Amino acid sequence: MERKIRVLIAKPGLDGHDRGAKIVAGALRDAGMEVIYVGLRQTPEMIVESAIQEDVDVIGISILSGAHNTIFSRVMSLLKDQGAEGQILVCGGGIIPQEDREKLLAMGVSRMFGPGTATSEIVEFIRQSIGEGMGEAQET
Amino acid sequence: MASNTEAMRFRRPWSEQELLEQFIKGKTLALARVISLVENEAPGYRQLLSSLYHRTGKAKKIGITGSTGAGKSTIVDELAKLLVGRQQTVGIIAVDPTSPFTGGALLGDRIRMQDLGLHKDVFIRSMASRGSLGGLARATREVSVVLDAFGKDFILIESVGVGQVALDIAEVVDTTVVVLVPESGDSIQAMKAGLMEIADIFVINKADRDGADRMAVELQAVLDLGRRNNDWDYPVLKTEARHGHGVDLLLEHIDRQRDYLVRTGYLKKRKEELLRAEVRQLFSETVREKMERRLAGEGSLDEVIADILEGKLNPYLAVDQLLERVKGAEI
Protein backbone atom coordinates (compact mmCIF):
# COMPACT_ATOMS: atom_id res chain seq x y z
CA MET A 1 0.00 0.00 0.00
CA GLU A 2 1.44 3.31 -1.03
CA ARG A 3 2.15 5.66 1.80
CA LYS A 4 0.33 8.98 1.48
CA ILE A 5 1.38 12.35 2.77
CA ARG A 6 -1.11 13.28 5.49
CA VAL A 7 -1.83 16.94 6.20
CA LEU A 8 -3.95 18.58 8.87
CA ILE A 9 -5.57 21.86 7.84
CA ALA A 10 -6.92 23.99 10.66
CA LYS A 11 -8.09 27.49 11.29
CA PRO A 12 -7.58 28.78 14.82
CA GLY A 13 -9.47 31.52 16.57
CA LEU A 14 -12.80 33.11 15.91
CA ASP A 15 -12.18 34.48 12.44
CA GLY A 16 -14.49 32.70 10.03
CA HIS A 17 -12.75 33.37 6.72
CA ASP A 18 -12.03 29.79 5.72
CA ARG A 19 -11.97 30.15 1.96
CA GLY A 20 -8.18 30.10 1.82
CA ALA A 21 -7.96 27.01 4.04
CA LYS A 22 -10.51 25.24 1.85
CA ILE A 23 -8.68 26.12 -1.35
CA VAL A 24 -5.42 24.81 0.05
CA ALA A 25 -7.14 21.65 1.36
CA GLY A 26 -8.63 21.03 -2.10
CA ALA A 27 -5.30 21.60 -3.85
CA LEU A 28 -3.47 19.19 -1.57
CA ARG A 29 -6.21 16.59 -2.05
CA ASP A 30 -5.89 17.00 -5.81
CA ALA A 31 -2.15 16.52 -5.45
CA GLY A 32 -2.84 13.07 -4.02
CA MET A 33 -2.45 13.86 -0.33
CA GLU A 34 -4.78 12.86 2.49
CA VAL A 35 -6.08 16.05 4.03
CA ILE A 36 -7.68 16.01 7.45
CA TYR A 37 -9.76 19.14 7.46
CA VAL A 38 -10.79 20.21 10.94
CA GLY A 39 -12.05 23.62 9.99
CA LEU A 40 -12.86 26.63 12.10
CA ARG A 41 -12.44 27.68 15.71
CA GLN A 42 -9.56 25.40 16.58
CA THR A 43 -7.47 25.95 19.68
CA PRO A 44 -3.75 25.11 19.59
CA GLU A 45 -4.54 22.19 21.92
CA MET A 46 -7.11 20.80 19.47
CA ILE A 47 -4.74 21.23 16.54
CA VAL A 48 -1.87 19.40 18.18
CA GLU A 49 -4.03 16.60 19.59
CA SER A 50 -5.66 16.02 16.19
CA ALA A 51 -2.29 16.07 14.45
CA ILE A 52 -0.96 13.42 16.82
CA GLN A 53 -4.00 11.15 16.64
CA GLU A 54 -3.99 11.39 12.86
CA ASP A 55 -0.21 10.90 12.68
CA VAL A 56 0.11 13.64 10.09
CA ASP A 57 3.29 14.69 8.32
CA VAL A 58 2.24 18.32 8.02
CA ILE A 59 0.19 20.84 10.01
CA GLY A 60 -1.14 23.74 7.95
CA ILE A 61 -2.63 26.64 9.86
CA SER A 62 -4.55 29.39 8.17
CA ILE A 63 -4.58 32.57 10.14
CA LEU A 64 -5.80 36.05 9.28
CA SER A 65 -6.63 37.40 12.70
CA GLY A 66 -3.21 38.76 13.63
CA ALA A 67 -2.79 36.32 16.50
CA HIS A 68 -0.15 34.31 14.66
CA ASN A 69 2.69 34.88 17.15
CA THR A 70 0.63 33.58 20.08
CA ILE A 71 -0.95 30.69 18.19
CA PHE A 72 2.18 29.35 16.56
CA SER A 73 4.29 29.61 19.68
CA ARG A 74 1.63 27.67 21.59
CA VAL A 75 1.42 25.01 18.85
CA MET A 76 5.19 24.59 18.82
CA SER A 77 5.41 24.27 22.59
CA LEU A 78 2.54 21.76 22.72
CA LEU A 79 4.24 19.65 20.06
CA LYS A 80 7.32 19.67 22.22
CA ASP A 81 5.34 18.62 25.30
CA GLN A 82 3.93 15.70 23.34
CA GLY A 83 7.33 14.54 22.18
CA ALA A 84 6.46 15.33 18.59
CA GLU A 85 8.80 18.29 18.19
CA GLY A 86 10.56 18.35 14.85
CA GLN A 87 8.57 15.37 13.62
CA ILE A 88 5.79 17.30 11.99
CA LEU A 89 6.29 19.99 9.36
CA VAL A 90 4.44 23.11 10.51
CA CYS A 91 3.44 25.73 7.93
CA GLY A 92 1.01 28.56 7.83
CA GLY A 93 -0.83 30.84 5.51
CA GLY A 94 -2.13 34.36 5.96
CA ILE A 95 -1.12 37.93 6.14
CA ILE A 96 2.01 38.05 8.27
CA PRO A 97 4.29 41.10 8.60
CA GLN A 98 7.89 40.46 7.60
CA GLU A 99 9.35 40.87 11.09
CA ASP A 100 6.85 38.38 12.51
CA ARG A 101 7.60 36.01 9.70
CA GLU A 102 11.19 35.78 10.85
CA LYS A 103 10.10 35.28 14.44
CA LEU A 104 7.89 32.39 13.36
CA LEU A 105 10.63 30.73 11.38
CA ALA A 106 12.94 31.05 14.37
CA MET A 107 10.29 29.23 16.43
CA GLY A 108 10.50 26.25 14.11
CA VAL A 109 7.67 27.04 11.71
CA SER A 110 8.96 25.88 8.33
CA ARG A 111 7.25 28.30 6.02
CA MET A 112 4.60 31.02 5.92
CA PHE A 113 2.71 31.40 2.66
CA GLY A 114 1.42 34.87 1.98
CA PRO A 115 -1.36 36.19 -0.25
CA GLY A 116 -0.87 35.39 -3.92
CA THR A 117 0.97 32.12 -3.33
CA ALA A 118 0.23 29.60 -6.06
CA THR A 119 -1.19 26.37 -4.66
CA SER A 120 1.39 24.48 -6.74
CA GLU A 121 4.10 26.17 -4.69
CA ILE A 122 2.59 24.80 -1.48
CA VAL A 123 2.27 21.32 -2.96
CA GLU A 124 5.86 21.42 -4.16
CA PHE A 125 7.17 22.65 -0.83
CA ILE A 126 5.42 19.87 1.08
CA ARG A 127 6.53 17.18 -1.34
CA GLN A 128 10.11 18.30 -1.19
CA SER A 129 10.17 18.65 2.57
CA ILE A 130 8.51 15.34 3.29
CA GLY A 131 10.31 13.42 0.62
CA GLU A 132 8.86 12.65 -2.73
CA GLY A 133 8.66 9.13 -4.01
CA MET A 134 8.56 7.77 -0.50
CA GLY A 135 5.56 5.68 -1.49
CA GLU A 136 7.48 3.62 -4.01
CA ALA A 137 10.42 3.23 -1.68
CA GLN A 138 8.21 1.58 0.87
CA GLU A 139 6.60 -1.13 -1.19
CA THR A 140 7.68 -4.49 0.07
CA MET B 1 11.19 -2.45 10.38
CA ALA B 2 10.26 1.03 11.48
CA SER B 3 13.41 2.67 10.24
CA ASN B 4 12.74 1.41 6.76
CA THR B 5 9.17 2.65 6.74
CA GLU B 6 9.73 5.99 8.26
CA ALA B 7 12.69 7.06 6.19
CA MET B 8 11.50 10.61 6.12
CA ARG B 9 13.16 13.77 7.11
CA PHE B 10 10.60 14.71 9.71
CA ARG B 11 10.03 11.39 11.32
CA ARG B 12 11.91 9.95 14.18
CA PRO B 13 12.29 6.26 13.54
CA TRP B 14 11.04 4.02 16.30
CA SER B 15 12.37 0.57 16.93
CA GLU B 16 9.67 -2.04 17.04
CA GLN B 17 10.39 -2.69 20.69
CA GLU B 18 10.19 0.97 21.64
CA LEU B 19 6.96 1.32 19.71
CA LEU B 20 5.38 -1.66 21.47
CA GLU B 21 6.53 -0.46 24.88
CA GLN B 22 5.02 2.96 24.36
CA PHE B 23 1.86 1.42 22.96
CA ILE B 24 1.42 -0.83 25.96
CA LYS B 25 1.98 2.16 28.25
CA GLY B 26 -0.98 3.78 26.54
CA LYS B 27 0.85 6.52 24.66
CA THR B 28 -1.27 8.17 21.97
CA LEU B 29 1.75 8.90 19.81
CA ALA B 30 2.61 5.20 19.65
CA LEU B 31 -0.99 4.19 18.95
CA ALA B 32 -1.16 6.68 16.09
CA ARG B 33 2.10 5.41 14.65
CA VAL B 34 1.09 1.75 14.88
CA ILE B 35 -2.11 2.60 13.02
CA SER B 36 -0.09 4.28 10.25
CA LEU B 37 2.18 1.26 9.87
CA VAL B 38 -0.83 -1.03 9.64
CA GLU B 39 -2.70 1.29 7.30
CA ASN B 40 0.30 1.54 4.98
CA GLU B 41 0.98 -2.18 5.20
CA ALA B 42 4.54 -1.21 6.06
CA PRO B 43 7.09 -4.01 6.17
CA GLY B 44 6.58 -6.03 9.33
CA TYR B 45 3.04 -4.82 10.01
CA ARG B 46 1.69 -8.32 10.33
CA GLN B 47 4.24 -9.26 12.98
CA LEU B 48 3.24 -6.09 14.80
CA LEU B 49 -0.44 -7.09 14.70
CA SER B 50 0.48 -10.57 15.69
CA SER B 51 2.33 -9.41 18.80
CA LEU B 52 -0.67 -7.28 19.82
CA TYR B 53 -3.33 -9.85 19.11
CA HIS B 54 -3.41 -11.44 22.56
CA ARG B 55 -4.55 -8.10 23.94
CA THR B 56 -7.69 -8.00 21.79
CA GLY B 57 -11.19 -9.34 22.14
CA LYS B 58 -12.68 -7.03 24.71
CA ALA B 59 -13.85 -4.10 22.59
CA LYS B 60 -17.42 -3.75 21.44
CA LYS B 61 -17.49 -2.76 17.80
CA ILE B 62 -20.34 -0.66 16.47
CA GLY B 63 -20.69 0.28 12.81
CA ILE B 64 -22.51 3.39 11.63
CA THR B 65 -23.38 3.52 7.96
CA GLY B 66 -25.80 5.34 5.68
CA SER B 67 -25.87 7.84 2.87
CA THR B 68 -23.80 10.99 2.55
CA GLY B 69 -25.00 13.76 4.81
CA ALA B 70 -27.40 11.56 6.78
CA GLY B 71 -25.67 12.56 10.02
CA LYS B 72 -23.37 9.63 10.70
CA SER B 73 -20.53 11.73 12.14
CA THR B 74 -22.90 13.68 14.36
CA ILE B 75 -24.43 10.45 15.67
CA VAL B 76 -20.97 9.01 16.31
CA ASP B 77 -20.06 12.21 18.17
CA GLU B 78 -23.16 12.03 20.36
CA LEU B 79 -22.73 8.31 21.02
CA ALA B 80 -19.12 8.83 22.05
CA LYS B 81 -20.15 11.60 24.45
CA LEU B 82 -22.67 9.30 26.12
CA LEU B 83 -20.11 6.51 26.33
CA VAL B 84 -17.43 8.62 27.99
CA GLY B 85 -20.14 9.77 30.38
CA ARG B 86 -20.40 6.12 31.38
CA GLN B 87 -16.62 6.02 31.96
CA GLN B 88 -16.06 3.98 28.82
CA THR B 89 -13.08 4.58 26.56
CA VAL B 90 -13.82 5.08 22.89
CA GLY B 91 -11.93 4.65 19.64
CA ILE B 92 -13.44 6.14 16.51
CA ILE B 93 -12.50 5.24 12.95
CA ALA B 94 -14.05 7.59 10.41
CA VAL B 95 -13.67 6.60 6.78
CA ASP B 96 -14.02 9.04 3.89
CA PRO B 97 -13.49 8.34 0.19
CA THR B 98 -10.22 8.49 -1.71
CA SER B 99 -10.39 10.05 -5.15
CA PRO B 100 -10.03 7.37 -7.82
CA PHE B 101 -8.53 10.07 -10.06
CA THR B 102 -5.83 11.66 -7.94
CA GLY B 103 -5.44 9.27 -5.02
CA GLY B 104 -6.00 12.16 -2.64
CA ALA B 105 -8.71 12.50 -0.02
CA LEU B 106 -10.42 15.14 2.05
CA LEU B 107 -11.18 13.70 5.46
CA GLY B 108 -13.74 15.90 7.14
CA ASP B 109 -15.41 13.80 9.81
CA ARG B 110 -13.51 15.41 12.67
CA ILE B 111 -15.38 18.66 12.00
CA ARG B 112 -18.47 17.11 13.60
CA MET B 113 -16.48 15.68 16.48
CA GLN B 114 -14.93 18.87 17.84
CA ASP B 115 -16.01 18.44 21.43
CA LEU B 116 -14.37 15.04 21.68
CA GLY B 117 -10.99 15.88 20.24
CA LEU B 118 -9.44 16.69 23.59
CA HIS B 119 -11.15 14.09 25.73
CA LYS B 120 -8.52 11.81 27.19
CA ASP B 121 -10.64 8.70 26.71
CA VAL B 122 -11.41 9.31 23.05
CA PHE B 123 -9.15 8.63 20.11
CA ILE B 124 -10.32 9.60 16.64
CA ARG B 125 -8.66 8.48 13.46
CA SER B 126 -9.70 9.48 9.95
CA MET B 127 -9.03 6.95 7.22
CA ALA B 128 -9.17 7.36 3.47
CA SER B 129 -10.80 4.45 1.63
CA ARG B 130 -7.74 4.09 -0.64
CA GLY B 131 -9.37 2.32 -3.54
CA SER B 132 -11.59 0.00 -1.56
CA LEU B 133 -15.21 0.14 -2.74
CA GLY B 134 -16.92 -1.56 0.17
CA GLY B 135 -17.46 1.57 2.27
CA LEU B 136 -14.41 1.02 4.47
CA ALA B 137 -10.68 1.12 3.80
CA ARG B 138 -8.92 -2.18 3.30
CA ALA B 139 -7.14 -1.81 6.61
CA THR B 140 -10.12 -0.67 8.70
CA ARG B 141 -10.53 -4.08 10.30
CA GLU B 142 -6.86 -4.17 11.25
CA VAL B 143 -7.02 -0.66 12.66
CA SER B 144 -9.97 -1.74 14.80
CA VAL B 145 -7.81 -4.63 16.05
CA VAL B 146 -5.12 -2.11 17.04
CA LEU B 147 -7.64 0.04 18.95
CA ASP B 148 -8.98 -3.08 20.65
CA ALA B 149 -5.44 -4.04 21.68
CA PHE B 150 -4.90 -0.52 23.00
CA GLY B 151 -7.76 -1.19 25.41
CA LYS B 152 -10.65 0.82 24.01
CA ASP B 153 -13.99 -0.38 25.42
CA PHE B 154 -16.01 0.72 22.42
CA ILE B 155 -14.94 1.13 18.83
CA LEU B 156 -17.23 3.17 16.62
CA ILE B 157 -16.62 2.74 12.92
CA GLU B 158 -18.17 5.22 10.53
CA SER B 159 -18.26 4.15 6.90
CA VAL B 160 -17.99 6.28 3.81
CA GLY B 161 -21.37 7.72 2.81
CA VAL B 162 -22.93 4.80 0.96
CA GLY B 163 -25.93 4.12 -1.23
CA GLN B 164 -27.39 0.69 -1.58
CA VAL B 165 -24.30 -1.48 -1.63
CA ALA B 166 -20.91 -1.13 0.10
CA LEU B 167 -21.58 -3.51 2.92
CA ASP B 168 -18.10 -4.28 4.23
CA ILE B 169 -18.89 -2.72 7.57
CA ALA B 170 -21.13 -5.61 8.57
CA GLU B 171 -18.11 -7.90 8.23
CA VAL B 172 -16.12 -5.94 10.77
CA VAL B 173 -18.48 -4.94 13.58
CA ASP B 174 -20.80 -6.67 16.05
CA THR B 175 -23.68 -4.23 15.64
CA THR B 176 -24.56 -2.31 12.48
CA VAL B 177 -26.57 0.89 12.67
CA VAL B 178 -27.99 2.18 9.37
CA VAL B 179 -28.72 5.90 9.36
CA LEU B 180 -31.46 7.17 7.06
CA VAL B 181 -33.18 10.53 6.68
CA PRO B 182 -36.87 11.22 6.11
CA GLU B 183 -36.20 11.65 2.39
CA SER B 184 -34.52 8.25 2.04
CA GLY B 185 -37.47 6.72 0.25
CA ASP B 186 -40.64 4.73 0.55
CA SER B 187 -41.35 1.20 1.70
CA ILE B 188 -40.26 -0.34 -1.57
CA GLN B 189 -36.83 1.21 -1.13
CA ALA B 190 -36.72 -0.42 2.26
CA MET B 191 -37.47 -3.82 0.76
CA LYS B 192 -34.61 -3.64 -1.67
CA ALA B 193 -31.53 -5.71 -1.17
CA GLY B 194 -28.28 -4.36 0.18
CA LEU B 195 -27.89 -1.75 2.86
CA MET B 196 -31.24 -2.50 4.46
CA GLU B 197 -30.26 -6.12 4.97
CA ILE B 198 -27.21 -5.46 7.10
CA ALA B 199 -28.85 -3.22 9.70
CA ASP B 200 -29.36 -4.42 13.23
CA ILE B 201 -30.78 -1.04 14.16
CA PHE B 202 -32.34 1.61 11.92
CA VAL B 203 -32.10 5.28 12.70
CA ILE B 204 -34.09 7.97 10.96
CA ASN B 205 -32.05 11.06 11.66
CA LYS B 206 -33.16 14.67 11.12
CA ALA B 207 -36.52 13.46 12.39
CA ASP B 208 -37.75 17.04 12.75
CA ARG B 209 -38.18 17.10 8.99
CA ASP B 210 -41.41 16.25 7.23
CA GLY B 211 -42.07 12.62 6.54
CA ALA B 212 -40.08 11.12 9.41
CA ASP B 213 -43.08 9.56 11.13
CA ARG B 214 -44.44 8.15 7.94
CA MET B 215 -41.11 6.71 7.02
CA ALA B 216 -40.72 5.09 10.42
CA VAL B 217 -44.13 3.48 10.13
CA GLU B 218 -43.50 2.21 6.61
CA LEU B 219 -40.10 0.87 7.49
CA GLN B 220 -41.48 -0.87 10.54
CA ALA B 221 -44.25 -2.38 8.43
CA VAL B 222 -41.74 -3.77 5.95
CA LEU B 223 -39.64 -5.17 8.78
CA ASP B 224 -42.72 -6.85 10.23
CA LEU B 225 -43.14 -8.72 6.94
CA GLY B 226 -40.25 -10.85 7.98
CA ARG B 227 -36.54 -10.58 8.23
CA ARG B 228 -33.45 -12.70 8.64
CA ASN B 229 -33.71 -13.27 12.37
CA ASN B 230 -37.25 -13.37 13.58
CA ASP B 231 -36.31 -13.26 17.21
CA TRP B 232 -34.67 -9.82 17.02
CA ASP B 233 -37.11 -6.94 16.74
CA TYR B 234 -35.33 -4.54 14.41
CA PRO B 235 -35.79 -1.19 16.08
CA VAL B 236 -36.58 1.88 14.01
CA LEU B 237 -35.52 4.93 15.98
CA LYS B 238 -35.96 8.61 15.30
CA THR B 239 -33.14 10.99 16.20
CA GLU B 240 -32.18 14.62 15.84
CA ALA B 241 -28.51 14.05 16.42
CA ARG B 242 -27.57 17.69 15.99
CA HIS B 243 -29.48 18.47 19.17
CA GLY B 244 -28.57 15.17 20.79
CA HIS B 245 -32.21 13.99 20.74
CA GLY B 246 -32.78 10.26 20.61
CA VAL B 247 -29.15 9.19 20.67
CA ASP B 248 -29.50 7.95 24.27
CA LEU B 249 -32.25 5.66 23.04
CA LEU B 250 -29.97 4.47 20.25
CA LEU B 251 -27.29 3.57 22.78
CA GLU B 252 -29.90 1.71 24.82
CA HIS B 253 -30.77 -0.36 21.76
CA ILE B 254 -27.11 -0.98 20.99
CA ASP B 255 -26.80 -2.39 24.53
CA ARG B 256 -29.99 -4.42 24.07
CA GLN B 257 -28.78 -5.83 20.79
CA ARG B 258 -25.52 -6.84 22.40
CA ASP B 259 -27.36 -8.61 25.24
CA TYR B 260 -29.40 -10.39 22.63
CA LEU B 261 -26.28 -11.50 20.73
CA VAL B 262 -24.71 -12.80 23.91
CA ARG B 263 -27.87 -14.47 25.24
CA THR B 264 -28.62 -16.34 22.03
CA GLY B 265 -25.02 -17.33 21.36
CA TYR B 266 -25.11 -15.41 18.07
CA LEU B 267 -22.16 -13.28 19.12
CA LYS B 268 -19.93 -16.31 19.41
CA LYS B 269 -21.21 -17.68 16.13
CA ARG B 270 -20.77 -14.34 14.47
CA LYS B 271 -17.23 -13.92 15.75
CA GLU B 272 -16.43 -17.33 14.40
CA GLU B 273 -17.85 -16.43 10.98
CA LEU B 274 -15.96 -13.14 10.88
CA LEU B 275 -12.77 -14.87 11.89
CA ARG B 276 -13.23 -17.48 9.20
CA ALA B 277 -13.68 -14.76 6.58
CA GLU B 278 -10.68 -12.86 7.92
CA VAL B 279 -8.29 -15.80 7.92
CA ARG B 280 -9.42 -16.88 4.45
CA GLN B 281 -8.89 -13.40 3.12
CA LEU B 282 -5.46 -13.06 4.75
CA PHE B 283 -4.44 -16.45 3.45
CA SER B 284 -5.50 -15.84 -0.12
CA GLU B 285 -3.97 -12.36 -0.12
CA THR B 286 -0.68 -13.77 1.10
CA VAL B 287 -0.66 -16.60 -1.41
CA ARG B 288 -1.58 -14.24 -4.20
CA GLU B 289 1.13 -11.73 -3.33
CA LYS B 290 3.76 -14.44 -3.13
CA MET B 291 2.70 -16.10 -6.36
CA GLU B 292 2.58 -12.81 -8.20
CA ARG B 293 6.01 -11.86 -6.98
CA ARG B 294 7.27 -15.25 -8.06
CA LEU B 295 5.76 -14.95 -11.50
CA ALA B 296 7.18 -11.48 -11.92
CA GLY B 297 10.59 -12.61 -10.74
CA GLU B 298 10.84 -15.62 -12.99
CA GLY B 299 9.77 -13.84 -16.11
CA SER B 300 7.23 -16.60 -16.76
CA LEU B 301 4.54 -14.04 -17.23
CA ASP B 302 6.48 -12.21 -19.94
CA GLU B 303 7.09 -15.51 -21.72
CA VAL B 304 3.47 -16.56 -21.88
CA ILE B 305 2.36 -13.07 -22.90
CA ALA B 306 4.82 -13.19 -25.79
CA ASP B 307 3.49 -16.60 -26.78
CA ILE B 308 -0.08 -15.37 -26.71
CA LEU B 309 0.82 -12.40 -28.87
CA GLU B 310 2.49 -14.71 -31.37
CA GLY B 311 -0.62 -16.85 -31.50
CA LYS B 312 1.09 -19.88 -29.98
CA LEU B 313 -0.98 -19.77 -26.80
CA ASN B 314 -4.19 -18.36 -25.39
CA PRO B 315 -4.85 -16.81 -21.96
CA TYR B 316 -6.69 -19.89 -20.66
CA LEU B 317 -3.95 -22.35 -21.52
CA ALA B 318 -1.40 -19.82 -20.32
CA VAL B 319 -2.86 -19.98 -16.81
CA ASP B 320 -2.59 -23.78 -16.83
CA GLN B 321 1.03 -23.50 -17.88
CA LEU B 322 1.81 -20.96 -15.18
CA LEU B 323 0.15 -23.14 -12.57
CA GLU B 324 2.23 -26.08 -13.73
CA ARG B 325 5.38 -24.04 -13.21
CA VAL B 326 4.62 -22.96 -9.68
CA LYS B 327 3.25 -26.35 -8.63
CA GLY B 328 5.21 -27.91 -5.82
CA ALA B 329 7.31 -24.81 -5.44
CA GLU B 330 7.83 -23.42 -2.01
CA ILE B 331 5.33 -20.67 -1.48
Interface residues (C-beta under 8 A of the other chain):
Chain A: M1 E2 R3 K4 A25 G26 L28 R29 D30 A31 G32 M33 E34 V35 I36 Y37 V38 G39 R41 E45 M46 E49 S50 I52 Q53 E54 D55 D57 Q82 G83 A84 G86 Q87 I88 L89 S129 I130 G131 M134 A137 Q138 T140
Chain B: N4 T5 A7 M8 R9 F10 R11 R12 T28 L29 A32 R33 I35 S36 E39 N40 E41 A42 P43 T98 S99 T102 G103 G104 A105 L106 L107 G108 R110 I111 Q114 G117 L118 F123 I124 R125 S126 A128 R130 R138 A139
